[in-house]
Amino acid sequence: MNLYEAIDAHVAWKQRLIALIDGGSVKGLRNVGDDTACALGHWIQTNGEKHGDIEEFQRLQDEHVAFHRYAEAVVEAVQQGDNERAYEILHGEYSTMSMHIMRTMARLRRKLDGD
């Protein structure tokens, strides 16, 4: 997987969470809090040695962990029957962190493409 594919995989997470809130299954989201279980997390893990000294890569790691915490909070809210709270998290902290990640990935991509 390259960084472009990791970006696409990241975008798909929000659609899965929306489907969950709208009555979908938690199947496939059980490990949502595990930042190493998704495509981007795998990319981060496998490229840490290669890019770990790049500031944007380090920032991406931190943001990605937080992103998964917020995704997990959405799932937990749904499981507790609090869809209103799930929407608040999804459209608040989760979306904010998602935007941060997308910006950081774009900066990292430019830096890597320049090298």
Secondary structure by P-SEA (a helix, b strand, c coil): ccaaaaaaaaaaaaaaaaaaaaccccccccccccccccaaaaaaaaacccccccaaaaaaaaaaaaaaaaaaaaaaaaaaccaaaaaaaaacaaaaaaaaaaaaaaaaaaaaaac
